[in-house]
Amino acid sequence: MGKKKVLVVGGTGYLGQHLLQAYYASSSSSDTNGNGVSSFDLAFTHHSTPPPKLLLHAIPGSIPFQVDLKTGVGFESISNAFGQPDVVVNCAAMSVPRACETDPDTAHAINVPSALVNWLQSFKEKSSLLIHLSTDQVYEGEKSFYKEEDIAIPVNVYGKTKVAAEQFISENYSNYAILRSSIIYGPQTVSPVPKSLPIQWMDGVLAKGEEVQFFHDEFRCPIFVKDLVNMILALTRLWMSGTKQIQLLLNTGGPDRVSRVQMAEAVAQFRGYDTSKIKSVSASSVDRGVKSPSDISMDITRLVQTLKIHPVSFKDGVRLTLEAEAKN
């Protein structure tokens, strides 16, 4: 039995980096010289810029591949140099709703992983599990605590491309786990990502002690990144244990339905900031150039029952995030 192979598509992004580190840490032991050795063979894809040295240093032995998800250019080099992966986690996406709205063709080409699925189908053995990250924005936002079987009625291009991706995978691939993720938050990555991280951003603006506006009428179930990573590791172990078939659709959020105001209040309370500086406004008062669903909180009963993982509360996640940032 050789090492199991894991490919993280979009490995230089926020979730991708946390995942690579967790795969490496979850299975690494020391060789006779005291160097870390992973029981997984790890590879990851990146799109444009070279993979960051900090990431490569943190996951020794992992192999980076430059891949264009729109055309599939680059997948053949993975076949040649790495071989067929046992598990593929697709974290890559065009995930800024406004950007999707202004360029729907590119959003569709990147977010519907047809090139990835076609590449996996090219192997004789159909023995790879595809774990695909979807979004809570597939829901319409007209009620609380959506269940997986509720009809997906997205209100923006981003949500529509993600619904199309779910349909493409379930119709064209035999083994998959589709994870409808809410806002992912947590500590910064080993090689810092350029995008703004929600808790760190709120902490930064509240620290100034000036009045800041937050929406009171948009609700999500944010998920702590390490919980999401543990869910993906659990799916990986399930597949590697010899499970014959996996076809799963799971809401992957945290246990708490919170507005942006409540998120900011949790940060302020942990830090001891003045909560009176948090000003509550309606989402309709700001034109963001894209329609946003108002309540896409999710019921995570199926997730907890399937993976036996209980995600941390939002307040605990905020504490863990800011404690980790303080150490760094």
Salt bridges, closest charged atoms under 4 A:
ASP136 OD2 - ARG220 NE 2.69
GLU148 OE1 - ARG302 NE 3.86
GLU149 OE1 - ARG302 NH2 3.22
ASP150 OD2 - LYS143 NZ 3.03
GLU166 OE1 - ARG180 NH2 2.64
ASP203 OD2 - ARG271 NH2 2.93
GLU211 OE2 - LYS279 NZ 3.84
GLU218 OE2 - ARG288 NH2 2.52
ASP295 OD2 - ARG257 NH2 2.87
ASP299 OD2 - LYS147 NZ 3.23
ASP316 OD1 - ARG319 NH2 3.70
GLU323 OE1 - ARG319 NH1 3.44
